[in-house]
Amino acid sequence: MALFSQKSAEKQLKEESEKVHRQDLETLLERQKAIEEKVRNSGRLERFGTDIRLMFSMIRDYWYGNYRSVPWKTIAAVAGALIYVMNPLDVIPDLIFGFGFLDDAGVVALCLKLFESDLHEYAAWKEQKEQQERDKLTPDQI
């Protein structure tokens, strides 16, 4: 039997996303550096570093009203996954050497799998926006 199954990850993601309210996004954004540090220092989560930064970027753009082409369900699930990572005393406490981040990685992986298309659409929007900003620069500004 697996220590942390996809079914367990689904349950945890659902529970966390149902608890997320719009005002929780601000608190989550304030904790971004701490969560990214935790991800960098954990073997199992480290491979999700780029995806987690993208998740934070999407939440930030949603929070500030720059990007609203995403359902609240996606924002809540992404925020729920990040809140789960932030919690050191989750299903498998982070203090358990070798296994502590297994559940965190499972919840993040499931979130990425379920909301992959929304994240890809956001990444394309972000790239287009950045390209438009680059196009506005004059040669002497580059």
Secondary structure, 3 states (H helix, E strand, C coil): CCCCCHHHHHHHHHHHHHHCCHHHHHHHHHCHHHHHHHHHCCHHHHCCHHHHHHHHHHHHHHHCCCCCCCCHHHHHHHHHHHHHHHCCCCCCCCCCCCCCCHHHHHHHHHHHHHCHHHHHHHHHHHHHHHHHHHHHCCHHHC
